[in-house]
């Protein structure tokens, strides 16, 4: 009996020692004393209990909305540009394409002498997707010798078939594929709601990537033969989701005087050349990114949809200069394509984009402020949405707020338009595209530099991924 008791004591000692090792504190872990201090720091006073109860039944965003800021915002502007009505990208990441075509719509309308006009976003979206599939498969071929753990390969596989894009992609699309009116290739359920289509085609592309990498020792000629067959599969899947893009179409319209034109057969390229009489090569992209050196030229690797076209190229300049050129263009009645971090301090219901529109610090009782440079560096703020400037409100010669044409339909904002206050511009604006005639000579000179190429994981790539 004494022997059994001794053995039991040894076993108990070993077990307790093992348990002690399991619960031994490691530097950096939450100790019982630390947890007690953290728990005691929460004071359940009446205001805190009221907030906890409110958040249990209502969204924080609704509670944090500062109605004083919203009610003190007006929708009057000293200068506005006539537009053709609000478009709606629905549940898709096509803001860049809608904004780009919204720049071109007034030009087409004037050429046609029509009251209003809308291009088919779906038509160009089809070819954007096909070109992105080709870009991805070419990148797979070119990186086939690299490990799957390589950062470039990992990034490609995680971002194989996104909706998002940039101005340079709008230009490349219309110059190669032309354009058609909205009624020639209307929206479909899949163009309005792209999630499933993207997922199923990305699955096919990942399957294709595995096949191409398995053929890594084959010649590039053979790999491209196989790639063509893969793209044929993607084309079929896109046609099922988006419809078949027309090679030619017959079209006529009624002008603003009520005159019905004769029907004419066009190719998409002929239609674009006939009704868009501007040189898109005259447009330049300006960024203001405080984490990168100003007055330098940059490109972002893979920031394109065409394999054979340049990456997005931009001059990085201080925000005040970017604003100066934006103002010149708007006052000359030329709308401006732009990219911003729309999710920050924006009330989508009223369309107010104003610093302080949400008071989250009062809800949580903790500081939440960061500098713009830190927000970018730590990926708290990125260009997430593209829209168009169509007006400005001046006090003397200085802008107080900007009128924004969005592509979220007429139920968002004031019948589809948003009001961006000038301080919001300073904090959350990142990019504009405008005619170079509004840009100072020294800034245009930046485009003569050899660009610094940024990696695709740079925060400024974010709009392409939406």
Number of C-alpha atoms within 10 A of each C-alpha: 6 7 8 9 10 11 12 12 12 12 12 12 12 12 12 12 11 12 11 11 10 9 8 11 12 8 7 6 9 12 13 10 9 11 11 11 11 11 10 10 9 9 10 11 8 9 11 15 12 12 16 15 11 13 15 10 8 12 10 17 14 11 16 17 18 16 12 10 14 18 10 7 17 10 15 14 15 13 16 18 16 11 16 14 17 17 18 18 22 16 14 17 25 29 26 30 28 27 28 25 22 27 21 20 21 23 16 22 20 14 13 19 15 18 14 16 20 21 21 18 23 26 26 22 20 19 20 24 21 20 19 20 26 21 20 24 26 18 18 23 19 13 17 19 12 13 11 14 9 10 12 17 17 12 14 17 17 11 14 22 25 22 21 25 26 28 23 25 24 22 18 19 19 19 14 11 18 19 25 29 18 15 11 18 20 16 17 13 11 19 25 17 15 20 15 11 18 18 14 13 20 20 14 15 23 19 12 18 23 12 14 21 19 12 16 16 11 11 10 13 9 10 19 15 11 16 21 13 11 19 18 13 15 20 19 13 16 23 13 12 17 23 19 14 17 13 10 15 16 11 16 11 14 14 15 13 9 10 11 11 12 10 11 11 12 17 17 22 17 15 20 19 15 13 17 20 12 11 9 17 10 10 18 20 21 27 25 25 23 19 13 13 13 15 18 19 23 23 19 21 17 22 25 26 30 23 17 10 11 17 20 21 23 22 24 24 22 16 20 12 15 22 17 15 21 25 24 15 21 22 16 11 15 21 28 25 26 27 26 22 22 19 15 19 18 23 23 18 13 19 22 24 29 23 19 16 19 23 17 18 12 11 17 14 9 9 9 9 9 11 10 16 16 14 17 20 17 11 13 14 23 26 23 23 25 29 27 24 28 24 27 27 21 15 10 7 8 12 17 15 26 28 23 24 27 27 26 21 16 15 15 18 22 15 17 22 28 25 28 23 20 20 15 20 20 16 19 24 23 24 23 25 24 24 19 17 14 17 20 12 10 9 19 14 13 18 18 10 12 11 16 12 14 16 15 19 14 14 19 23 23 20 25 24 15 17
